Amino acid sequence: MKAQMQYSQTAFAQTANFCWLPGLAPAPTEAEASTWVHLLQPPSTFSYDEALLICQQSEDEWLAWVPEHGEVMLHVNQFYRAA
C-alpha cells in the first residue's frame, strides 16, 4: 500500500524554515517598517497568519505586531512579503 502525502508550499516551508528552498516557498525580499507580511507559522493557534513589521532590530530580526497575539520578534526566514 502506498501512502500519499500532500503538502502545500507553505506547509512544507513551515517544516523546513531553517533554510529557503527555491520554488517551494516565496523568496525573502527586503522588508520595510509598516509593512504587512505573511507568517510561515503563526505564533499561536488563535493568532492571524499576518504581521505588521514595526522596526528592524538587527540585520535579520524584526519587531512585529500580530493581531490576536501582540508583539513578537521575527527572524527574516519566518515571514515573506505578499507579491
mmCIF file of the N, C-alpha and C atoms, coordinates in Angstrom:
data_MODEL
# 
_entry.id   MODEL 
# 
loop_
_atom_site.group_PDB 
_atom_site.id 
_atom_site.type_symbol 
_atom_site.label_atom_id 
_atom_site.label_alt_id 
_atom_site.label_comp_id 
_atom_site.label_asym_id 
_atom_site.label_entity_id 
_atom_site.label_seq_id 
_atom_site.pdbx_PDB_ins_code 
_atom_site.Cartn_x 
_atom_site.Cartn_y 
_atom_site.Cartn_z 
_atom_site.occupancy 
_atom_site.B_iso_or_equiv 
_atom_site.pdbx_formal_charge 
_atom_site.auth_seq_id 
_atom_site.auth_comp_id 
_atom_site.auth_asym_id 
_atom_site.auth_atom_id 
_atom_site.pdbx_PDB_model_num 
ATOM 1   N N  . MET A 1 1  ? 0.852  -1.168 0.000  1.00 0.00 ? 1  MET A N  1 
ATOM 2   C CA . MET A 1 1  ? 0.000  0.000  0.000  1.00 0.00 ? 1  MET A CA 1 
ATOM 3   C C  . MET A 1 1  ? 0.903  1.238  0.000  1.00 0.00 ? 1  MET A C  1 
ATOM 4   N N  . LYS A 1 2  ? 0.568  2.169  -0.836 1.00 0.00 ? 2  LYS A N  1 
ATOM 5   C CA . LYS A 1 2  ? 1.384  3.366  -0.998 1.00 0.00 ? 2  LYS A CA 1 
ATOM 6   C C  . LYS A 1 2  ? 0.733  4.529  -0.257 1.00 0.00 ? 2  LYS A C  1 
ATOM 7   N N  . ALA A 1 3  ? 1.440  5.094  0.685  1.00 0.00 ? 3  ALA A N  1 
ATOM 8   C CA . ALA A 1 3  ? 0.921  6.245  1.437  1.00 0.00 ? 3  ALA A CA 1 
ATOM 9   C C  . ALA A 1 3  ? 1.103  7.497  0.603  1.00 0.00 ? 3  ALA A C  1 
ATOM 10  N N  . GLN A 1 4  ? 0.081  8.291  0.559  1.00 0.00 ? 4  GLN A N  1 
ATOM 11  C CA . GLN A 1 4  ? 0.157  9.543  -0.189 1.00 0.00 ? 4  GLN A CA 1 
ATOM 12  C C  . GLN A 1 4  ? 0.209  10.700 0.796  1.00 0.00 ? 4  GLN A C  1 
ATOM 13  N N  . MET A 1 5  ? 1.162  11.573 0.588  1.00 0.00 ? 5  MET A N  1 
ATOM 14  C CA . MET A 1 5  ? 1.294  12.754 1.427  1.00 0.00 ? 5  MET A CA 1 
ATOM 15  C C  . MET A 1 5  ? 1.248  13.968 0.530  1.00 0.00 ? 5  MET A C  1 
ATOM 16  N N  . GLN A 1 6  ? 0.412  14.896 0.872  1.00 0.00 ? 6  GLN A N  1 
ATOM 17  C CA . GLN A 1 6  ? 0.308  16.116 0.091  1.00 0.00 ? 6  GLN A CA 1 
ATOM 18  C C  . GLN A 1 6  ? 0.659  17.283 0.993  1.00 0.00 ? 6  GLN A C  1 
ATOM 19  N N  . TYR A 1 7  ? 1.555  18.120 0.524  1.00 0.00 ? 7  TYR A N  1 
ATOM 20  C CA . TYR A 1 7  ? 1.958  19.299 1.268  1.00 0.00 ? 7  TYR A CA 1 
ATOM 21  C C  . TYR A 1 7  ? 1.729  20.523 0.407  1.00 0.00 ? 7  TYR A C  1 
ATOM 22  N N  . SER A 1 8  ? 1.165  21.546 0.995  1.00 0.00 ? 8  SER A N  1 
ATOM 23  C CA . SER A 1 8  ? 1.116  22.815 0.288  1.00 0.00 ? 8  SER A CA 1 
ATOM 24  C C  . SER A 1 8  ? 2.504  23.422 0.367  1.00 0.00 ? 8  SER A C  1 
ATOM 25  N N  . GLN A 1 9  ? 2.776  24.373 -0.491 1.00 0.00 ? 9  GLN A N  1 
ATOM 26  C CA . GLN A 1 9  ? 4.083  25.021 -0.466 1.00 0.00 ? 9  GLN A CA 1 
ATOM 27  C C  . GLN A 1 9  ? 4.337  25.669 0.872  1.00 0.00 ? 9  GLN A C  1 
ATOM 28  N N  . THR A 1 10 ? 3.331  26.322 1.445  1.00 0.00 ? 10 THR A N  1 
ATOM 29  C CA . THR A 1 10 ? 3.508  26.993 2.730  1.00 0.00 ? 10 THR A CA 1 
ATOM 30  C C  . THR A 1 10 ? 3.720  25.985 3.844  1.00 0.00 ? 10 THR A C  1 
ATOM 31  N N  . ALA A 1 11 ? 2.955  24.907 3.865  1.00 0.00 ? 11 ALA A N  1 
ATOM 32  C CA . ALA A 1 11 ? 3.105  23.899 4.914  1.00 0.00 ? 11 ALA A CA 1 
ATOM 33  C C  . ALA A 1 11 ? 4.494  23.289 4.867  1.00 0.00 ? 11 ALA A C  1 
ATOM 34  N N  . PHE A 1 12 ? 5.005  23.019 3.678  1.00 0.00 ? 12 PHE A N  1 
ATOM 35  C CA . PHE A 1 12 ? 6.352  22.462 3.568  1.00 0.00 ? 12 PHE A CA 1 
ATOM 36  C C  . PHE A 1 12 ? 7.380  23.463 4.058  1.00 0.00 ? 12 PHE A C  1 
ATOM 37  N N  . ALA A 1 13 ? 7.192  24.733 3.714  1.00 0.00 ? 13 ALA A N  1 
ATOM 38  C CA . ALA A 1 13 ? 8.132  25.766 4.152  1.00 0.00 ? 13 ALA A CA 1 
ATOM 39  C C  . ALA A 1 13 ? 8.118  25.895 5.670  1.00 0.00 ? 13 ALA A C  1 
ATOM 40  N N  . GLN A 1 14 ? 6.966  25.668 6.308  1.00 0.00 ? 14 GLN A N  1 
ATOM 41  C CA . GLN A 1 14 ? 6.893  25.755 7.762  1.00 0.00 ? 14 GLN A CA 1 
ATOM 42  C C  . GLN A 1 14 ? 7.755  24.685 8.413  1.00 0.00 ? 14 GLN A C  1 
ATOM 43  N N  . THR A 1 15 ? 7.778  23.495 7.841  1.00 0.00 ? 15 THR A N  1 
ATOM 44  C CA . THR A 1 15 ? 8.560  22.422 8.432  1.00 0.00 ? 15 THR A CA 1 
ATOM 45  C C  . THR A 1 15 ? 10.033 22.532 8.080  1.00 0.00 ? 15 THR A C  1 
ATOM 46  N N  . ALA A 1 16 ? 10.352 23.290 7.066  1.00 0.00 ? 16 ALA A N  1 
ATOM 47  C CA . ALA A 1 16 ? 11.744 23.421 6.623  1.00 0.00 ? 16 ALA A CA 1 
ATOM 48  C C  . ALA A 1 16 ? 12.197 24.870 6.694  1.00 0.00 ? 16 ALA A C  1 
ATOM 49  N N  . ASN A 1 17 ? 11.787 25.586 7.741  1.00 0.00 ? 17 ASN A N  1 
ATOM 50  C CA . ASN A 1 17 ? 12.092 27.012 7.795  1.00 0.00 ? 17 ASN A CA 1 
ATOM 51  C C  . ASN A 1 17 ? 13.534 27.304 8.207  1.00 0.00 ? 17 ASN A C  1 
ATOM 52  N N  . PHE A 1 18 ? 14.358 26.280 8.337  1.00 0.00 ? 18 PHE A N  1 
ATOM 53  C CA . PHE A 1 18 ? 15.756 26.515 8.640  1.00 0.00 ? 18 PHE A CA 1 
ATOM 54  C C  . PHE A 1 18 ? 16.524 26.996 7.421  1.00 0.00 ? 18 PHE A C  1 
ATOM 55  N N  . CYS A 1 19 ? 15.953 26.825 6.232  1.00 0.00 ? 19 CYS A N  1 
ATOM 56  C CA . CYS A 1 19 ? 16.583 27.330 5.014  1.00 0.00 ? 19 CYS A CA 1 
ATOM 57  C C  . CYS A 1 19 ? 15.500 27.595 3.972  1.00 0.00 ? 19 CYS A C  1 
ATOM 58  N N  . TRP A 1 20 ? 15.846 28.376 2.993  1.00 0.00 ? 20 TRP A N  1 
ATOM 59  C CA . TRP A 1 20 ? 14.907 28.660 1.906  1.00 0.00 ? 20 TRP A CA 1 
ATOM 60  C C  . TRP A 1 20 ? 15.122 27.654 0.799  1.00 0.00 ? 20 TRP A C  1 
ATOM 61  N N  . LEU A 1 21 ? 14.061 27.014 0.365  1.00 0.00 ? 21 LEU A N  1 
ATOM 62  C CA . LEU A 1 21 ? 14.134 26.055 -0.720 1.00 0.00 ? 21 LEU A CA 1 
ATOM 63  C C  . LEU A 1 21 ? 13.529 26.703 -1.965 1.00 0.00 ? 21 LEU A C  1 
ATOM 64  N N  . PRO A 1 22 ? 14.339 27.016 -2.963 1.00 0.00 ? 22 PRO A N  1 
ATOM 65  C CA . PRO A 1 22 ? 13.838 27.700 -4.156 1.00 0.00 ? 22 PRO A CA 1 
ATOM 66  C C  . PRO A 1 22 ? 12.656 26.963 -4.771 1.00 0.00 ? 22 PRO A C  1 
ATOM 67  N N  . GLY A 1 23 ? 11.633 27.717 -5.104 1.00 0.00 ? 23 GLY A N  1 
ATOM 68  C CA . GLY A 1 23 ? 10.454 27.154 -5.729 1.00 0.00 ? 23 GLY A CA 1 
ATOM 69  C C  . GLY A 1 23 ? 9.437  26.584 -4.762 1.00 0.00 ? 23 GLY A C  1 
ATOM 70  N N  . LEU A 1 24 ? 9.804  26.363 -3.511 1.00 0.00 ? 24 LEU A N  1 
ATOM 71  C CA . LEU A 1 24 ? 8.872  25.790 -2.551 1.00 0.00 ? 24 LEU A CA 1 
ATOM 72  C C  . LEU A 1 24 ? 8.302  26.817 -1.590 1.00 0.00 ? 24 LEU A C  1 
ATOM 73  N N  . ALA A 1 25 ? 8.954  27.929 -1.447 1.00 0.00 ? 25 ALA A N  1 
ATOM 74  C CA . ALA A 1 25 ? 8.480  28.987 -0.569 1.00 0.00 ? 25 ALA A CA 1 
ATOM 75  C C  . ALA A 1 25 ? 8.790  30.322 -1.236 1.00 0.00 ? 25 ALA A C  1 
ATOM 76  N N  . PRO A 1 26 ? 7.988  31.343 -0.970 1.00 0.00 ? 26 PRO A N  1 
ATOM 77  C CA . PRO A 1 26 ? 8.283  32.650 -1.544 1.00 0.00 ? 26 PRO A CA 1 
ATOM 78  C C  . PRO A 1 26 ? 9.671  33.111 -1.116 1.00 0.00 ? 26 PRO A C  1 
ATOM 79  N N  . ALA A 1 27 ? 10.388 33.685 -2.041 1.00 0.00 ? 27 ALA A N  1 
ATOM 80  C CA . ALA A 1 27 ? 11.737 34.151 -1.744 1.00 0.00 ? 27 ALA A CA 1 
ATOM 81  C C  . ALA A 1 27 ? 11.681 35.343 -0.803 1.00 0.00 ? 27 ALA A C  1 
ATOM 82  N N  . PRO A 1 28 ? 12.633 35.429 0.116  1.00 0.00 ? 28 PRO A N  1 
ATOM 83  C CA . PRO A 1 28 ? 12.643 36.581 1.014  1.00 0.00 ? 28 PRO A CA 1 
ATOM 84  C C  . PRO A 1 28 ? 12.926 37.856 0.230  1.00 0.00 ? 28 PRO A C  1 
ATOM 85  N N  . THR A 1 29 ? 12.307 38.926 0.644  1.00 0.00 ? 29 THR A N  1 
ATOM 86  C CA . THR A 1 29 ? 12.528 40.208 -0.013 1.00 0.00 ? 29 THR A CA 1 
ATOM 87  C C  . THR A 1 29 ? 12.913 41.220 1.048  1.00 0.00 ? 29 THR A C  1 
ATOM 88  N N  . GLU A 1 30 ? 13.434 42.327 0.611  1.00 0.00 ? 30 GLU A N  1 
ATOM 89  C CA . GLU A 1 30 ? 13.820 43.386 1.535  1.00 0.00 ? 30 GLU A CA 1 
ATOM 90  C C  . GLU A 1 30 ? 12.577 43.865 2.291  1.00 0.00 ? 30 GLU A C  1 
ATOM 91  N N  . ALA A 1 31 ? 12.600 43.767 3.587  1.00 0.00 ? 31 ALA A N  1 
ATOM 92  C CA . ALA A 1 31 ? 11.468 44.168 4.422  1.00 0.00 ? 31 ALA A CA 1 
ATOM 93  C C  . ALA A 1 31 ? 11.567 45.647 4.770  1.00 0.00 ? 31 ALA A C  1 
ATOM 94  N N  . GLU A 1 32 ? 10.426 46.252 5.042  1.00 0.00 ? 32 GLU A N  1 
ATOM 95  C CA . GLU A 1 32 ? 10.361 47.655 5.437  1.00 0.00 ? 32 GLU A CA 1 
ATOM 96  C C  . GLU A 1 32 ? 9.406  47.791 6.609  1.00 0.00 ? 32 GLU A C  1 
ATOM 97  N N  . ALA A 1 33 ? 9.667  48.771 7.470  1.00 0.00 ? 33 ALA A N  1 
ATOM 98  C CA . ALA A 1 33 ? 8.759  49.043 8.587  1.00 0.00 ? 33 ALA A CA 1 
ATOM 99  C C  . ALA A 1 33 ? 7.392  49.439 8.049  1.00 0.00 ? 33 ALA A C  1 
ATOM 100 N N  . SER A 1 34 ? 6.361  49.180 8.837  1.00 0.00 ? 34 SER A N  1 
ATOM 101 C CA . SER A 1 34 ? 4.964  49.488 8.493  1.00 0.00 ? 34 SER A CA 1 
ATOM 102 C C  . SER A 1 34 ? 4.464  48.691 7.299  1.00 0.00 ? 34 SER A C  1 
ATOM 103 N N  . THR A 1 35 ? 5.025  47.506 7.103  1.00 0.00 ? 35 THR A N  1 
ATOM 104 C CA . THR A 1 35 ? 4.618  46.630 6.014  1.00 0.00 ? 35 THR A CA 1 
ATOM 105 C C  . THR A 1 35 ? 3.972  45.378 6.589  1.00 0.00 ? 35 THR A C  1 
ATOM 106 N N  . TRP A 1 36 ? 2.854  44.963 5.991  1.00 0.00 ? 36 TRP A N  1 
ATOM 107 C CA . TRP A 1 36 ? 2.224  43.711 6.388  1.00 0.00 ? 36 TRP A CA 1 
ATOM 108 C C  . TRP A 1 36 ? 2.925  42.573 5.677  1.00 0.00 ? 36 TRP A C  1 
ATOM 109 N N  . VAL A 1 37 ? 3.221  41.509 6.420  1.00 0.00 ? 37 VAL A N  1 
ATOM 110 C CA . VAL A 1 37 ? 3.876  40.332 5.869  1.00 0.00 ? 37 VAL A CA 1 
ATOM 111 C C  . VAL A 1 37 ? 3.080  39.091 6.249  1.00 0.00 ? 37 VAL A C  1 
ATOM 112 N N  . HIS A 1 38 ? 3.281  38.023 5.493  1.00 0.00 ? 38 HIS A N  1 
ATOM 113 C CA . HIS A 1 38 ? 2.649  36.738 5.794  1.00 0.00 ? 38 HIS A CA 1 
ATOM 114 C C  . HIS A 1 38 ? 3.619  35.901 6.613  1.00 0.00 ? 38 HIS A C  1 
ATOM 115 N N  . LEU A 1 39 ? 3.090  35.259 7.648  1.00 0.00 ? 39 LEU A N  1 
ATOM 116 C CA . LEU A 1 39 ? 3.918  34.405 8.515  1.00 0.00 ? 39 LEU A CA 1 
ATOM 117 C C  . LEU A 1 39 ? 3.883  32.973 8.004  1.00 0.00 ? 39 LEU A C  1 
ATOM 118 N N  . LEU A 1 40 ? 5.023  32.327 7.985  1.00 0.00 ? 40 LEU A N  1 
ATOM 119 C CA . LEU A 1 40 ? 5.064  30.923 7.590  1.00 0.00 ? 40 LEU A CA 1 
ATOM 120 C C  . LEU A 1 40 ? 4.463  30.033 8.668  1.00 0.00 ? 40 LEU A C  1 
ATOM 121 N N  . GLN A 1 41 ? 4.541  30.490 9.916  1.00 0.00 ? 41 GLN A N  1 
ATOM 122 C CA . GLN A 1 41 ? 3.927  29.754 11.020 1.00 0.00 ? 41 GLN A CA 1 
ATOM 123 C C  . GLN A 1 41 ? 3.430  30.767 12.048 1.00 0.00 ? 41 GLN A C  1 
ATOM 124 N N  . PRO A 1 42 ? 2.102  30.910 12.221 1.00 0.00 ? 42 PRO A N  1 
ATOM 125 C CA . PRO A 1 42 ? 1.566  31.856 13.213 1.00 0.00 ? 42 PRO A CA 1 
ATOM 126 C C  . PRO A 1 42 ? 2.078  31.514 14.614 1.00 0.00 ? 42 PRO A C  1 
ATOM 127 N N  . PRO A 1 43 ? 2.250  32.525 15.480 1.00 0.00 ? 43 PRO A N  1 
ATOM 128 C CA . PRO A 1 43 ? 2.772  32.280 16.824 1.00 0.00 ? 43 PRO A CA 1 
ATOM 129 C C  . PRO A 1 43 ? 1.838  31.487 17.726 1.00 0.00 ? 43 PRO A C  1 
ATOM 130 N N  . SER A 1 44 ? 0.550  31.470 17.421 1.00 0.00 ? 44 SER A N  1 
ATOM 131 C CA . SER A 1 44 ? -0.391 30.662 18.203 1.00 0.00 ? 44 SER A CA 1 
ATOM 132 C C  . SER A 1 44 ? -1.532 30.211 17.302 1.00 0.00 ? 44 SER A C  1 
ATOM 133 N N  . THR A 1 45 ? -2.288 29.269 17.801 1.00 0.00 ? 45 THR A N  1 
ATOM 134 C CA . THR A 1 45 ? -3.417 28.726 17.052 1.00 0.00 ? 45 THR A CA 1 
ATOM 135 C C  . THR A 1 45 ? -4.472 29.788 16.761 1.00 0.00 ? 45 THR A C  1 
ATOM 136 N N  . PHE A 1 46 ? -4.610 30.744 17.667 1.00 0.00 ? 46 PHE A N  1 
ATOM 137 C CA . PHE A 1 46 ? -5.679 31.726 17.554 1.00 0.00 ? 46 PHE A CA 1 
ATOM 138 C C  . PHE A 1 46 ? -5.239 33.045 16.922 1.00 0.00 ? 46 PHE A C  1 
ATOM 139 N N  . SER A 1 47 ? -3.961 33.181 16.609 1.00 0.00 ? 47 SER A N  1 
ATOM 140 C CA . SER A 1 47 ? -3.488 34.439 16.029 1.00 0.00 ? 47 SER A CA 1 
ATOM 141 C C  . SER A 1 47 ? -3.605 34.410 14.503 1.00 0.00 ? 47 SER A C  1 
ATOM 142 N N  . TYR A 1 48 ? -3.493 35.574 13.920 1.00 0.00 ? 48 TYR A N  1 
ATOM 143 C CA . TYR A 1 48 ? -3.535 35.701 12.470 1.00 0.00 ? 48 TYR A CA 1 
ATOM 144 C C  . TYR A 1 48 ? -2.230 35.185 11.865 1.00 0.00 ? 48 TYR A C  1 
ATOM 145 N N  . ASP A 1 49 ? -2.255 34.941 10.558 1.00 0.00 ? 49 ASP A N  1 
ATOM 146 C CA . ASP A 1 49 ? -1.043 34.495 9.869  1.00 0.00 ? 49 ASP A CA 1 
ATOM 147 C C  . ASP A 1 49 ? -0.348 35.652 9.156  1.00 0.00 ? 49 ASP A C  1 
ATOM 148 N N  . GLU A 1 50 ? -0.646 36.862 9.602  1.00 0.00 ? 50 GLU A N  1 
ATOM 149 C CA . GLU A 1 50 ? -0.009 38.061 9.071  1.00 0.00 ? 50 GLU A CA 1 
ATOM 150 C C  . GLU A 1 50 ? 0.533  38.888 10.238 1.00 0.00 ? 50 GLU A C  1 
ATOM 151 N N  . ALA A 1 51 ? 1.522  39.717 9.926  1.00 0.00 ? 51 ALA A N  1 
ATOM 152 C CA . ALA A 1 51 ? 2.107  40.570 10.957 1.00 0.00 ? 51 ALA A CA 1 
ATOM 153 C C  . ALA A 1 51 ? 2.460  41.923 10.345 1.00 0.00 ? 51 ALA A C  1 
ATOM 154 N N  . LEU A 1 52 ? 2.433  42.939 11.185 1.00 0.00 ? 52 LEU A N  1 
ATOM 155 C CA . LEU A 1 52 ? 2.833  44.288 10.776 1.00 0.00 ? 52 LEU A CA 1 
ATOM 156 C C  . LEU A 1 52 ? 4.236  44.523 11.313 1.00 0.00 ? 52 LEU A C  1 
ATOM 157 N N  . LEU A 1 53 ? 5.195  44.743 10.408 1.00 0.00 ? 53 LEU A N  1 
ATOM 158 C CA . LEU A 1 53 ? 6.565  44.998 10.840 1.00 0.00 ? 53 LEU A CA 1 
ATOM 159 C C  . LEU A 1 53 ? 6.639  46.371 11.486 1.00 0.00 ? 53 LEU A C  1 
ATOM 160 N N  . ILE A 1 54 ? 7.218  46.440 12.679 1.00 0.00 ? 54 ILE A N  1 
ATOM 161 C CA . ILE A 1 54 ? 7.316  47.701 13.413 1.00 0.00 ? 54 ILE A CA 1 
ATOM 162 C C  . ILE A 1 54 ? 8.686  48.336 13.203 1.00 0.00 ? 54 ILE A C  1 
ATOM 163 N N  . CYS A 1 55 ? 9.735  47.610 13.567 1.00 0.00 ? 55 CYS A N  1 
ATOM 164 C CA . CYS A 1 55 ? 11.082 48.154 13.358 1.00 0.00 ? 55 CYS A CA 1 
ATOM 165 C C  . CYS A 1 55 ? 12.092 47.014 13.299 1.00 0.00 ? 55 CYS A C  1 
ATOM 166 N N  . GLN A 1 56 ? 13.177 47.273 12.590 1.00 0.00 ? 56 GLN A N  1 
ATOM 167 C CA . GLN A 1 56 ? 14.234 46.278 12.442 1.00 0.00 ? 56 GLN A CA 1 
ATOM 168 C C  . GLN A 1 56 ? 15.139 46.326 13.667 1.00 0.00 ? 56 GLN A C  1 
ATOM 169 N N  . GLN A 1 57 ? 15.372 45.164 14.270 1.00 0.00 ? 57 GLN A N  1 
ATOM 170 C CA . GLN A 1 57 ? 16.208 45.068 15.470 1.00 0.00 ? 57 GLN A CA 1 
ATOM 171 C C  . GLN A 1 57 ? 17.652 44.722 15.146 1.00 0.00 ? 57 GLN A C  1 
ATOM 172 N N  . SER A 1 58 ? 17.854 43.950 14.104 1.00 0.00 ? 58 SER A N  1 
ATOM 173 C CA . SER A 1 58 ? 19.194 43.577 13.652 1.00 0.00 ? 58 SER A CA 1 
ATOM 174 C C  . SER A 1 58 ? 19.102 43.285 12.164 1.00 0.00 ? 58 SER A C  1 
ATOM 175 N N  . GLU A 1 59 ? 20.187 42.819 11.605 1.00 0.00 ? 59 GLU A N  1 
ATOM 176 C CA . GLU A 1 59 ? 20.205 42.553 10.167 1.00 0.00 ? 59 GLU A CA 1 
ATOM 177 C C  . GLU A 1 59 ? 19.148 41.533 9.752  1.00 0.00 ? 59 GLU A C  1 
ATOM 178 N N  . ASP A 1 60 ? 18.841 40.591 10.638 1.00 0.00 ? 60 ASP A N  1 
ATOM 179 C CA . ASP A 1 60 ? 17.895 39.534 10.282 1.00 0.00 ? 60 ASP A CA 1 
ATOM 180 C C  . ASP A 1 60 ? 16.751 39.337 11.271 1.00 0.00 ? 60 ASP A C  1 
ATOM 181 N N  . GLU A 1 61 ? 16.474 40.331 12.119 1.00 0.00 ? 61 GLU A N  1 
ATOM 182 C CA . GLU A 1 61 ? 15.349 40.247 13.059 1.00 0.00 ? 61 GLU A CA 1 
ATOM 183 C C  . GLU A 1 61 ? 14.513 41.519 13.026 1.00 0.00 ? 61 GLU A C  1 
ATOM 184 N N  . TRP A 1 62 ? 13.206 41.318 13.143 1.00 0.00 ? 62 TRP A N  1 
ATOM 185 C CA . TRP A 1 62 ? 12.250 42.427 13.150 1.00 0.00 ? 62 TRP A CA 1 
ATOM 186 C C  . TRP A 1 62 ? 11.305 42.312 14.334 1.00 0.00 ? 62 TRP A C  1 
ATOM 187 N N  . LEU A 1 63 ? 10.957 43.445 14.919 1.00 0.00 ? 63 LEU A N  1 
ATOM 188 C CA . LEU A 1 63 ? 9.880  43.502 15.897 1.00 0.00 ? 63 LEU A CA 1 
ATOM 189 C C  . LEU A 1 63 ? 8.605  43.686 15.087 1.00 0.00 ? 63 LEU A C  1 
ATOM 190 N N  . ALA A 1 64 ? 7.601  42.866 15.374 1.00 0.00 ? 64 ALA A N  1 
ATOM 191 C CA . ALA A 1 64 ? 6.359  42.905 14.608 1.00 0.00 ? 64 ALA A CA 1 
ATOM 192 C C  . ALA A 1 64 ? 5.167  42.775 15.543 1.00 0.00 ? 64 ALA A C  1 
ATOM 193 N N  . TRP A 1 65 ? 3.999  43.164 15.042 1.00 0.00 ? 65 TRP A N  1 
ATOM 194 C CA . TRP A 1 65 ? 2.746  43.023 15.783 1.00 0.00 ? 65 TRP A CA 1 
ATOM 195 C C  . TRP A 1 65 ? 1.848  42.062 15.025 1.00 0.00 ? 65 TRP A C  1 
ATOM 196 N N  . VAL A 1 66 ? 1.350  41.045 15.723 1.00 0.00 ? 66 VAL A N  1 
ATOM 197 C CA . VAL A 1 66 ? 0.457  40.046 15.142 1.00 0.00 ? 66 VAL A CA 1 
ATOM 198 C C  . VAL A 1 66 ? -0.923 40.209 15.775 1.00 0.00 ? 66 VAL A C  1 
ATOM 199 N N  . PRO A 1 67 ? -1.980 40.445 14.964 1.00 0.00 ? 67 PRO A N  1 
ATOM 200 C CA . PRO A 1 67 ? -3.332 40.557 15.519 1.00 0.00 ? 67 PRO A CA 1 
ATOM 201 C C  . PRO A 1 67 ? -3.707 39.308 16.331 1.00 0.00 ? 67 PRO A C  1 
ATOM 202 N N  . GLU A 1 68 ? -4.380 39.514 17.425 1.00 0.00 ? 68 GLU A N  1 
ATOM 203 C CA . GLU A 1 68 ? -4.813 38.456 18.348 1.00 0.00 ? 68 GLU A CA 1 
ATOM 204 C C  . GLU A 1 68 ? -3.642 37.762 19.046 1.00 0.00 ? 68 GLU A C  1 
ATOM 205 N N  . HIS A 1 69 ? -2.454 38.398 19.008 1.00 0.00 ? 69 HIS A N  1 
ATOM 206 C CA . HIS A 1 69 ? -1.301 37.829 19.715 1.00 0.00 ? 69 HIS A CA 1 
ATOM 207 C C  . HIS A 1 69 ? -0.480 38.920 20.402 1.00 0.00 ? 69 HIS A C  1 
ATOM 208 N N  . GLY A 1 70 ? -0.091 39.935 19.657 1.00 0.00 ? 70 GLY A N  1 
ATOM 209 C CA . GLY A 1 70 ? 0.727  41.002 20.221 1.00 0.00 ? 70 GLY A CA 1 
ATOM 210 C C  . GLY A 1 70 ? 2.068  41.110 19.518 1.00 0.00 ? 70 GLY A C  1 
ATOM 211 N N  . GLU A 1 71 ? 3.035  41.672 20.223 1.00 0.00 ? 71 GLU A N  1 
ATOM 212 C CA . GLU A 1 71 ? 4.354  41.882 19.640 1.00 0.00 ? 71 GLU A CA 1 
ATOM 213 C C  . GLU A 1 71 ? 5.174  40.597 19.673 1.00 0.00 ? 71 GLU A C  1 
ATOM 214 N N  . VAL A 1 72 ? 5.950  40.403 18.614 1.00 0.00 ? 72 VAL A N  1 
ATOM 215 C CA . VAL A 1 72 ? 6.838  39.249 18.507 1.00 0.00 ? 72 VAL A CA 1 
ATOM 216 C C  . VAL A 1 72 ? 8.128  39.670 17.806 1.00 0.00 ? 72 VAL A C  1 
ATOM 217 N N  . MET A 1 73 ? 9.186  38.932 18.071 1.00 0.00 ? 73 MET A N  1 
ATOM 218 C CA . MET A 1 73 ? 10.427 39.090 17.319 1.00 0.00 ? 73 MET A CA 1 
ATOM 219 C C  . MET A 1 73 ? 10.401 38.044 16.212 1.00 0.00 ? 73 MET A C  1 
ATOM 220 N N  . LEU A 1 74 ? 10.626 38.483 14.985 1.00 0.00 ? 74 LEU A N  1 
ATOM 221 C CA . LEU A 1 74 ? 10.613 37.575 13.848 1.00 0.00 ? 74 LEU A CA 1 
ATOM 222 C C  . LEU A 1 74 ? 11.970 37.556 13.171 1.00 0.00 ? 74 LEU A C  1 
ATOM 223 N N  . HIS A 1 75 ? 12.425 36.381 12.857 1.00 0.00 ? 75 HIS A N  1 
ATOM 224 C CA . HIS A 1 75 ? 13.624 36.234 12.034 1.00 0.00 ? 75 HIS A CA 1 
ATOM 225 C C  . HIS A 1 75 ? 13.159 36.350 10.582 1.00 0.00 ? 75 HIS A C  1 
ATOM 226 N N  . VAL A 1 76 ? 13.993 36.823 9.701  1.00 0.00 ? 76 VAL A N  1 
ATOM 227 C CA . VAL A 1 76 ? 13.585 37.052 8.313  1.00 0.00 ? 76 VAL A CA 1 
ATOM 228 C C  . VAL A 1 76 ? 13.144 35.776 7.598  1.00 0.00 ? 76 VAL A C  1 
ATOM 229 N N  . ASN A 1 77 ? 13.539 34.602 8.090  1.00 0.00 ? 77 ASN A N  1 
ATOM 230 C CA . ASN A 1 77 ? 13.081 33.377 7.434  1.00 0.00 ? 77 ASN A CA 1 
ATOM 231 C C  . ASN A 1 77 ? 11.723 32.898 7.959  1.00 0.00 ? 77 ASN A C  1 
ATOM 232 N N  . GLN A 1 78 ? 11.084 33.701 8.836  1.00 0.00 ? 78 GLN A N  1 
ATOM 233 C CA . GLN A 1 78 ? 9.767  33.324 9.362  1.00 0.00 ? 78 GLN A CA 1 
ATOM 234 C C  . GLN A 1 78 ? 8.620  34.041 8.657  1.00 0.00 ? 78 GLN A C  1 
ATOM 235 N N  . PHE A 1 79 ? 8.927  34.913 7.695  1.00 0.00 ? 79 PHE A N  1 
ATOM 236 C CA . PHE A 1 79 ? 7.873  35.655 7.006  1.00 0.00 ? 79 PHE A CA 1 
ATOM 237 C C  . PHE A 1 79 ? 8.281  35.976 5.584  1.00 0.00 ? 79 PHE A C  1 
ATOM 238 N N  . TYR A 1 80 ? 7.265  36.385 4.791  1.00 0.00 ? 80 TYR A N  1 
ATOM 239 C CA . TYR A 1 80 ? 7.525  36.843 3.429  1.00 0.00 ? 80 TYR A CA 1 
ATOM 240 C C  . TYR A 1 80 ? 6.513  37.931 3.086  1.00 0.00 ? 80 TYR A C  1 
ATOM 241 N N  . ARG A 1 81 ? 6.901  38.800 2.189  1.00 0.00 ? 81 ARG A N  1 
ATOM 242 C CA . ARG A 1 81 ? 6.002  39.863 1.734  1.00 0.00 ? 81 ARG A CA 1 
ATOM 243 C C  . ARG A 1 81 ? 5.104  39.327 0.644  1.00 0.00 ? 81 ARG A C  1 
ATOM 244 N N  . ALA A 1 82 ? 3.858  39.766 0.666  1.00 0.00 ? 82 ALA A N  1 
ATOM 245 C CA . ALA A 1 82 ? 2.923  39.372 -0.393 1.00 0.00 ? 82 ALA A CA 1 
ATOM 246 C C  . ALA A 1 82 ? 3.335  40.038 -1.696 1.00 0.00 ? 82 ALA A C  1 
ATOM 247 N N  . ALA A 1 83 ? 3.140  39.347 -2.778 1.00 0.00 ? 83 ALA A N  1 
ATOM 248 C CA . ALA A 1 83 ? 3.522  39.886 -4.100 1.00 0.00 ? 83 ALA A CA 1 
ATOM 249 C C  . ALA A 1 83 ? 2.562  40.959 -4.553 1.00 0.00 ? 83 ALA A C  1 
# 
